[in-house]
Structures are given as structure tokens and as C-alpha cells.
């Protein structure tokens, strides 16, 4: 047997352990707080027999374990980072795919619904041929002009059309009618928002009102919205052009409601405000009898109505206002009272004539005899009666 110093295995082992312990950095050694590694039975026997063998490289074993643990953690971290990056990349790719799918169809639809300008090239039996550009010709079907009132565009004219996405006989099929309708609705929508006054033509009489044409769109004009007062004969308005304003608009349903009364009321309010600044009590004004009632008549002064009471019609007895004035009659009246805040005007007609009671005593002295005319009588029994026998009144 070889001695411990002569044993080549022991010698090699000791040399390797010495080199490993020298090459290991001191800061990588296991901290003193760690639990000591239990020695093997062979080492305990060698220590007990006081054999001069080389001690086991405990520090080297601890360093290897630390390196192995650190490498394992590093590899795990790398794997986790790569996995997270891969997952994030996959999620981003999926989201991008969804976005592409989401916007691909609308973009295609938008390109089909896009309005483009083209130039009229020729007329054929199939329709109107136009130059789309890029050595491509388009066709507006003839049915768009034959079945509607849309006039055919002039040769060499530049017009707006819309793609339909269809092709036929080498032509790109276009629509001219939809663009005109779209532009018309855009114009009507702008007129509605700005409360613009527009011209409409009465084209039909229906229950409750009239149908008018507004730039190619049929609109409803209620009978109550034609004038400030009810109009008895709406049938006589067929074919006439009237000034109206759009009061309701629903483009999705194609519903348009217009009003002529709104314009008249606006004009009336403007005249009323101007007139209110000019009226004064005692002023003589010209007006038109608007309505006659049992207690008087209403006179239109040009923006505001004044009341001409029954007692202010005449100095004499008046049984009914219609005995003195008639509707639509023009009269001159005097302003008796004027309340600007309440916009109330009291008018008088008899005040323009001389008061007969002012000089009655001079014209009819007491004791004189005069002829008169009975204008009224009462069926109420008098407090005295005639006695035929005595030929006198008795009570």
C-alpha cells in the first residue's frame, strides 16, 4: 500500500482541492450564519485515528452549491423573461389582428361610399359614361334618369358620383341619384339648424295639411301652421309657392315638417315691438277689424290688437257691435288707454265724433217741445199707471 503522501489519488485530490480553494473568491464563500455541513463517517474516522490525511474541501463544496443555485435562478429568470416577452408579443399580435379585422371592412365600405368627381364623356343606351380617372370609365345607369325627375348632366360637365362596388361590361357602376339626395339632405339639415327661410311648392293635399316639395324632398305642412288664423280652403293652394321654415327633421325616417306660421309670428312680433314704442294715449291710429264679439270688436293695429268696447262704439245706443263695424273693415280709432307691460290697448270710435251731451242744454232748452224717435222700449211695468176715469197718472 502507498502512504498518504505517496498515494497518487490522494495527492491528486489534495492538489485539486488546493487549487479550487485558491481560485474561489473570498466574497463568494458561504456566510458564517449558515448551518455547518455534517462531516461524513470516513472523515470522522480519520480524525479519530489522527491520520495525517488531507482535510475534505468543505469550502469548495459550498462554493459549488452557491454557483449552482445562482445559475439555476439566473436561468429561471431568463426563461421567465423570455416567456413574458413571448406572451406580450403574442398578445400584441392578436390585438393588431383584431384592429386590422375591425377596420378593414369599414375602410372598404368607405371607399365604396366615397363621393368622387368625374367628367361626363358620352351618352349611351345603358346610361351616362364618365371618366373616373386612371384610364377607367364609369357608368351611371339610365334608370336613374328615366324613372326620376333628375335632369341628365350636360356633356363635359364635372359631376359628383358615388361608387356602388359593382362592375358591368368593363364599366365601374356609379350612382348619381344618391349623391344628389345626400347633398339635398345635407342642405336641408343646414337650413334646419340655421332656421333659414326656404321656398316650398305645394304638391298635394292630405288629411291635416299639405305636402310641399323642398328641394326634391317631400315635407309636411300642417294646416294649423299655414297661417295665424285657420284657413278654410287649403285645396286652393295647390301648385303655389310658399315661404316656410323647417321645424322638425328626422333624416333617418325621411320626415320633414315645415311651418309658414312661424315666419308670420316672427314678423308679427317684430312689428309689435316696433309699434309698442310708438303708441301713446290720445293718438289716432288706423286699423282693421279682426273679430267682432258680443262685447266689442278687436282691431288689428299692425302687430297688436286693440279692444274697441261696445260702449265706445257710438254715443247712441248700440244693440250689437256688428251694427256698427264688420270684420275686415278698416277704421280710424283713438287710443284711450295703453298698458305697455301687459300689451293692452283700449280703443274708442265715438270719441272721434263730438259728444252730443256737451251742448245739449243749449240745443234743447228746458220747456221746449221737440220731435224724437223711439229707439228702445222696456217690457217692465212702470211704477205708475194711467187712470182712464180721471185721465191722469196714479201711483
C-alpha positions, 0 to 999 in steps of 0.5 A, a space after each residue: 500500500 502507498 502512504 498518504 503522501 505517496 498515494 497518487 489519488 490522494 495527492 491528486 485530490 489534495 492538489 485539486 482541492 488546493 487549487 479550487 480553494 485558491 481560485 474561489 473568491 473570498 466574497 463568494 464563500 458561504 456566510 458564517 450564519 449558515 448551518 455547518 455541513 455534517 462531516 461524513 463517517 470516513 472523515 470522522 474516522 480519520 480524525 479519530 485515528 489522527 491520520 495525517 490525511 488531507 482535510 475534505 474541501 468543505 469550502 469548495 463544496 459550498 462554493 459549488 452549491 452557491 454557483 449552482 443555485 445562482 445559475 439555476 435562478 439566473 436561468 429561471 429568470 431568463 426563461 421567465 423573461 423570455 416567456 413574458 416577452 413571448 406572451 406580450 408579443 403574442 398578445 400584441 399580435 392578436 390585438 393588431 389582428 383584431 384592429 386590422 379585422 375591425 377596420 378593414 371592412 369599414 375602410 372598404 365600405 368607405 371607399 365604396 361610399 366615397 363621393 368622387 368627381 368625374 367628367 361626363 364623356 358620352 351618352 349611351 343606351 345603358 346610361 351616362 359614361 364618365 371618366 373616373 380617372 386612371 384610364 377607367 370609365 364609369 357608368 351611371 345607369 339610365 334608370 336613374 334618369 328615366 324613372 326620376 325627375 333628375 335632369 341628365 348632366 350636360 356633356 363635359 360637365 364635372 359631376 359628383 358620383 358615388 361608387 356602388 362596388 359593382 362592375 358591368 361590361 368593363 364599366 365601374 357602376 356609379 350612382 348619381 341619384 344618391 349623391 344628389 339626395 345626400 347633398 339635398 339632405 345635407 342642405 336641408 339639415 343646414 337650413 334646419 339648424 340655421 332656421 333659414 327661410 326656404 321656398 316650398 311648392 305645394 304638391 298635394 293635399 292630405 288629411 291635416 295639411 299639405 305636402 310641399 316639395 323642398 328641394 326634391 324632398 317631400 315635407 309636411 305642412 300642417 294646416 294649423 301652421 299655414 297661417 295665424 288664423 285657420 284657413 278654410 280652403 287649403 285645396 286652393 293652394 295647390 301648385 303655389 309657392 310658399 315661404 316656410 321654415 323647417 321645424 322638425 327633421 328626422 333624416 333617418 325616417 325621411 320626415 320633414 315638417 315645415 311651418 309658414 306660421 312661424 315666419 308670420 309670428 316672427 314678423 308679427 312680433 317684430 312689428 309689435 315691438 316696433 309699434 309698442 314704442 310708438 303708441 301713446 294715449 290720445 293718438 289716432 291710429 288706423 286699423 282693421 277689424 279682426 273679430 267682432 264679439 258680443 262685447 266689442 270688436 278687436 282691431 288689428 293695429 299692425 302687430 297688436 290688437 286693440 279692444 274697441 268696447 261696445 260702449 265706445 262704439 257710438 254715443 247712441 245706443 248700440 244693440 250689437 257691435 256688428 251694427 256698427 263695424 264688420 270684420 275686415 273693415 278698416 277704421 280710424 280709432 283713438 287710443 284711450 288707454 295703453 298698458 305697455 307691460 301687459 300689451 293692452 290697448 283700449 280703443 274708442 270710435 265715438 270719441 272721434 265724433 263730438 259728444 252730443 251731451 256737451 251742448 245739449 242744454 243749449 240745443 234743447 232748452 228746458 220747456 221746449 217741445 221737440 220731435 224724437 224717435 223711439 229707439 228702445 222700449 222696456 217690457 217692465 211695468 212702470 211704477 205708475 199707471 194711467 187712470 182712464 176715469 180721471 185721465 191722469 197718472 196714479 201711483 
